[in-house]
């Protein structure tokens, strides 16, 4: 999903107060980590993840990989943290601002 700048800004504002729910360490993106993150999307639409210093992989690469494998959208990467968004299928709690048409 591609976000408009307004939608991305809205998600970033919601994520600002979030505490990271996962830490990715030296084992990097393991199947167990992906499974745990995927499971957390059953109860959260927006999650923040920290990549620890002992993970030698590039933070942005890790974020993209996790996003692809969990079928979620990467909202932002800041320093060693990144935010993922995956709306609930039946009853989304986060309502994104409508994409405005440019005249």
MODELLER restraints for C-alpha pairs under 7 A, 6 or more apart:
rsr = mdl.restraints
at = mdl.atoms
rsr.add(forms.Gaussian(group=physical.xy_distance, feature=features.Distance(at['CA:1:A'], at['CA:73:A']), mean=6.54, stdev=0.5))
rsr.add(forms.Gaussian(group=physical.xy_distance, feature=features.Distance(at['CA:4:A'], at['CA:99:A']), mean=6.28, stdev=0.5))
rsr.add(forms.Gaussian(group=physical.xy_distance, feature=features.Distance(at['CA:6:A'], at['CA:97:A']), mean=6.92, stdev=0.5))
rsr.add(forms.Gaussian(group=physical.xy_distance, feature=features.Distance(at['CA:7:A'], at['CA:96:A']), mean=5.78, stdev=0.5))
rsr.add(forms.Gaussian(group=physical.xy_distance, feature=features.Distance(at['CA:7:A'], at['CA:97:A']), mean=5.66, stdev=0.5))
rsr.add(forms.Gaussian(group=physical.xy_distance, feature=features.Distance(at['CA:8:A'], at['CA:75:A']), mean=6.47, stdev=0.5))
rsr.add(forms.Gaussian(group=physical.xy_distance, feature=features.Distance(at['CA:18:A'], at['CA:48:A']), mean=6.62, stdev=0.5))
rsr.add(forms.Gaussian(group=physical.xy_distance, feature=features.Distance(at['CA:19:A'], at['CA:48:A']), mean=6.56, stdev=0.5))
rsr.add(forms.Gaussian(group=physical.xy_distance, feature=features.Distance(at['CA:20:A'], at['CA:47:A']), mean=6.97, stdev=0.5))
rsr.add(forms.Gaussian(group=physical.xy_distance, feature=features.Distance(at['CA:20:A'], at['CA:48:A']), mean=4.47, stdev=0.5))
rsr.add(forms.Gaussian(group=physical.xy_distance, feature=features.Distance(at['CA:20:A'], at['CA:49:A']), mean=4.85, stdev=0.5))
rsr.add(forms.Gaussian(group=physical.xy_distance, feature=features.Distance(at['CA:20:A'], at['CA:50:A']), mean=6.08, stdev=0.5))
rsr.add(forms.Gaussian(group=physical.xy_distance, feature=features.Distance(at['CA:21:A'], at['CA:47:A']), mean=6.70, stdev=0.5))
rsr.add(forms.Gaussian(group=physical.xy_distance, feature=features.Distance(at['CA:21:A'], at['CA:48:A']), mean=6.07, stdev=0.5))
rsr.add(forms.Gaussian(group=physical.xy_distance, feature=features.Distance(at['CA:21:A'], at['CA:49:A']), mean=5.94, stdev=0.5))
rsr.add(forms.Gaussian(group=physical.xy_distance, feature=features.Distance(at['CA:22:A'], at['CA:49:A']), mean=4.94, stdev=0.5))
rsr.add(forms.Gaussian(group=physical.xy_distance, feature=features.Distance(at['CA:22:A'], at['CA:50:A']), mean=6.25, stdev=0.5))
rsr.add(forms.Gaussian(group=physical.xy_distance, feature=features.Distance(at['CA:23:A'], at['CA:49:A']), mean=5.88, stdev=0.5))
rsr.add(forms.Gaussian(group=physical.xy_distance, feature=features.Distance(at['CA:23:A'], at['CA:50:A']), mean=4.74, stdev=0.5))
rsr.add(forms.Gaussian(group=physical.xy_distance, feature=features.Distance(at['CA:23:A'], at['CA:51:A']), mean=5.66, stdev=0.5))
rsr.add(forms.Gaussian(group=physical.xy_distance, feature=features.Distance(at['CA:23:A'], at['CA:52:A']), mean=6.46, stdev=0.5))
rsr.add(forms.Gaussian(group=physical.xy_distance, feature=features.Distance(at['CA:24:A'], at['CA:50:A']), mean=6.24, stdev=0.5))
rsr.add(forms.Gaussian(group=physical.xy_distance, feature=features.Distance(at['CA:24:A'], at['CA:51:A']), mean=4.73, stdev=0.5))
rsr.add(forms.Gaussian(group=physical.xy_distance, feature=features.Distance(at['CA:24:A'], at['CA:52:A']), mean=5.88, stdev=0.5))
rsr.add(forms.Gaussian(group=physical.xy_distance, feature=features.Distance(at['CA:24:A'], at['CA:55:A']), mean=6.98, stdev=0.5))
rsr.add(forms.Gaussian(group=physical.xy_distance, feature=features.Distance(at['CA:25:A'], at['CA:51:A']), mean=6.30, stdev=0.5))
rsr.add(forms.Gaussian(group=physical.xy_distance, feature=features.Distance(at['CA:25:A'], at['CA:52:A']), mean=5.14, stdev=0.5))
rsr.add(forms.Gaussian(group=physical.xy_distance, feature=features.Distance(at['CA:25:A'], at['CA:54:A']), mean=5.78, stdev=0.5))
rsr.add(forms.Gaussian(group=physical.xy_distance, feature=features.Distance(at['CA:25:A'], at['CA:55:A']), mean=4.81, stdev=0.5))
rsr.add(forms.Gaussian(group=physical.xy_distance, feature=features.Distance(at['CA:26:A'], at['CA:54:A']), mean=5.11, stdev=0.5))
rsr.add(forms.Gaussian(group=physical.xy_distance, feature=features.Distance(at['CA:26:A'], at['CA:55:A']), mean=4.14, stdev=0.5))
rsr.add(forms.Gaussian(group=physical.xy_distance, feature=features.Distance(at['CA:26:A'], at['CA:56:A']), mean=6.80, stdev=0.5))
rsr.add(forms.Gaussian(group=physical.xy_distance, feature=features.Distance(at['CA:28:A'], at['CA:55:A']), mean=5.90, stdev=0.5))
rsr.add(forms.Gaussian(group=physical.xy_distance, feature=features.Distance(at['CA:29:A'], at['CA:62:A']), mean=6.93, stdev=0.5))
rsr.add(forms.Gaussian(group=physical.xy_distance, feature=features.Distance(at['CA:34:A'], at['CA:66:A']), mean=6.66, stdev=0.5))
rsr.add(forms.Gaussian(group=physical.xy_distance, feature=features.Distance(at['CA:34:A'], at['CA:69:A']), mean=6.90, stdev=0.5))
rsr.add(forms.Gaussian(group=physical.xy_distance, feature=features.Distance(at['CA:34:A'], at['CA:70:A']), mean=6.59, stdev=0.5))
rsr.add(forms.Gaussian(group=physical.xy_distance, feature=features.Distance(at['CA:38:A'], at['CA:70:A']), mean=5.45, stdev=0.5))
rsr.add(forms.Gaussian(group=physical.xy_distance, feature=features.Distance(at['CA:41:A'], at['CA:86:A']), mean=6.79, stdev=0.5))
rsr.add(forms.Gaussian(group=physical.xy_distance, feature=features.Distance(at['CA:45:A'], at['CA:85:A']), mean=5.54, stdev=0.5))
rsr.add(forms.Gaussian(group=physical.xy_distance, feature=features.Distance(at['CA:45:A'], at['CA:86:A']), mean=5.02, stdev=0.5))
rsr.add(forms.Gaussian(group=physical.xy_distance, feature=features.Distance(at['CA:45:A'], at['CA:87:A']), mean=5.15, stdev=0.5))
rsr.add(forms.Gaussian(group=physical.xy_distance, feature=features.Distance(at['CA:45:A'], at['CA:88:A']), mean=6.44, stdev=0.5))
rsr.add(forms.Gaussian(group=physical.xy_distance, feature=features.Distance(at['CA:46:A'], at['CA:83:A']), mean=6.99, stdev=0.5))
rsr.add(forms.Gaussian(group=physical.xy_distance, feature=features.Distance(at['CA:46:A'], at['CA:84:A']), mean=5.72, stdev=0.5))
rsr.add(forms.Gaussian(group=physical.xy_distance, feature=features.Distance(at['CA:46:A'], at['CA:85:A']), mean=4.55, stdev=0.5))
rsr.add(forms.Gaussian(group=physical.xy_distance, feature=features.Distance(at['CA:46:A'], at['CA:86:A']), mean=6.56, stdev=0.5))
rsr.add(forms.Gaussian(group=physical.xy_distance, feature=features.Distance(at['CA:47:A'], at['CA:83:A']), mean=5.66, stdev=0.5))
rsr.add(forms.Gaussian(group=physical.xy_distance, feature=features.Distance(at['CA:47:A'], at['CA:84:A']), mean=5.43, stdev=0.5))
rsr.add(forms.Gaussian(group=physical.xy_distance, feature=features.Distance(at['CA:47:A'], at['CA:85:A']), mean=6.66, stdev=0.5))
rsr.add(forms.Gaussian(group=physical.xy_distance, feature=features.Distance(at['CA:48:A'], at['CA:81:A']), mean=6.84, stdev=0.5))
rsr.add(forms.Gaussian(group=physical.xy_distance, feature=features.Distance(at['CA:48:A'], at['CA:82:A']), mean=5.70, stdev=0.5))
rsr.add(forms.Gaussian(group=physical.xy_distance, feature=features.Distance(at['CA:48:A'], at['CA:83:A']), mean=4.45, stdev=0.5))
rsr.add(forms.Gaussian(group=physical.xy_distance, feature=features.Distance(at['CA:48:A'], at['CA:84:A']), mean=6.51, stdev=0.5))
rsr.add(forms.Gaussian(group=physical.xy_distance, feature=features.Distance(at['CA:49:A'], at['CA:81:A']), mean=5.54, stdev=0.5))
rsr.add(forms.Gaussian(group=physical.xy_distance, feature=features.Distance(at['CA:49:A'], at['CA:82:A']), mean=5.45, stdev=0.5))
rsr.add(forms.Gaussian(group=physical.xy_distance, feature=features.Distance(at['CA:49:A'], at['CA:83:A']), mean=6.36, stdev=0.5))
rsr.add(forms.Gaussian(group=physical.xy_distance, feature=features.Distance(at['CA:50:A'], at['CA:80:A']), mean=5.80, stdev=0.5))
rsr.add(forms.Gaussian(group=physical.xy_distance, feature=features.Distance(at['CA:50:A'], at['CA:81:A']), mean=4.38, stdev=0.5))
rsr.add(forms.Gaussian(group=physical.xy_distance, feature=features.Distance(at['CA:50:A'], at['CA:82:A']), mean=6.64, stdev=0.5))
rsr.add(forms.Gaussian(group=physical.xy_distance, feature=features.Distance(at['CA:51:A'], at['CA:59:A']), mean=6.54, stdev=0.5))
rsr.add(forms.Gaussian(group=physical.xy_distance, feature=features.Distance(at['CA:51:A'], at['CA:80:A']), mean=5.22, stdev=0.5))
rsr.add(forms.Gaussian(group=physical.xy_distance, feature=features.Distance(at['CA:51:A'], at['CA:81:A']), mean=6.03, stdev=0.5))
rsr.add(forms.Gaussian(group=physical.xy_distance, feature=features.Distance(at['CA:59:A'], at['CA:80:A']), mean=6.10, stdev=0.5))
rsr.add(forms.Gaussian(group=physical.xy_distance, feature=features.Distance(at['CA:60:A'], at['CA:77:A']), mean=6.62, stdev=0.5))
rsr.add(forms.Gaussian(group=physical.xy_distance, feature=features.Distance(at['CA:63:A'], at['CA:82:A']), mean=6.44, stdev=0.5))
rsr.add(forms.Gaussian(group=physical.xy_distance, feature=features.Distance(at['CA:64:A'], at['CA:74:A']), mean=6.94, stdev=0.5))
rsr.add(forms.Gaussian(group=physical.xy_distance, feature=features.Distance(at['CA:67:A'], at['CA:73:A']), mean=5.84, stdev=0.5))
rsr.add(forms.Gaussian(group=physical.xy_distance, feature=features.Distance(at['CA:67:A'], at['CA:74:A']), mean=5.90, stdev=0.5))
rsr.add(forms.Gaussian(group=physical.xy_distance, feature=features.Distance(at['CA:67:A'], at['CA:84:A']), mean=6.82, stdev=0.5))
rsr.add(forms.Gaussian(group=physical.xy_distance, feature=features.Distance(at['CA:72:A'], at['CA:84:A']), mean=6.26, stdev=0.5))
rsr.add(forms.Gaussian(group=physical.xy_distance, feature=features.Distance(at['CA:72:A'], at['CA:85:A']), mean=5.69, stdev=0.5))
rsr.add(forms.Gaussian(group=physical.xy_distance, feature=features.Distance(at['CA:72:A'], at['CA:86:A']), mean=4.85, stdev=0.5))
rsr.add(forms.Gaussian(group=physical.xy_distance, feature=features.Distance(at['CA:73:A'], at['CA:84:A']), mean=5.51, stdev=0.5))
rsr.add(forms.Gaussian(group=physical.xy_distance, feature=features.Distance(at['CA:73:A'], at['CA:85:A']), mean=5.07, stdev=0.5))
rsr.add(forms.Gaussian(group=physical.xy_distance, feature=features.Distance(at['CA:73:A'], at['CA:86:A']), mean=6.22, stdev=0.5))
rsr.add(forms.Gaussian(group=physical.xy_distance, feature=features.Distance(at['CA:74:A'], at['CA:83:A']), mean=6.16, stdev=0.5))
rsr.add(forms.Gaussian(group=physical.xy_distance, feature=features.Distance(at['CA:74:A'], at['CA:84:A']), mean=4.72, stdev=0.5))
rsr.add(forms.Gaussian(group=physical.xy_distance, feature=features.Distance(at['CA:74:A'], at['CA:85:A']), mean=6.46, stdev=0.5))
rsr.add(forms.Gaussian(group=physical.xy_distance, feature=features.Distance(at['CA:75:A'], at['CA:83:A']), mean=5.41, stdev=0.5))
rsr.add(forms.Gaussian(group=physical.xy_distance, feature=features.Distance(at['CA:75:A'], at['CA:84:A']), mean=5.58, stdev=0.5))
rsr.add(forms.Gaussian(group=physical.xy_distance, feature=features.Distance(at['CA:75:A'], at['CA:85:A']), mean=6.59, stdev=0.5))
rsr.add(forms.Gaussian(group=physical.xy_distance, feature=features.Distance(at['CA:76:A'], at['CA:82:A']), mean=5.59, stdev=0.5))
rsr.add(forms.Gaussian(group=physical.xy_distance, feature=features.Distance(at['CA:76:A'], at['CA:83:A']), mean=5.47, stdev=0.5))
rsr.add(forms.Gaussian(group=physical.xy_distance, feature=features.Distance(at['CA:77:A'], at['CA:83:A']), mean=6.62, stdev=0.5))
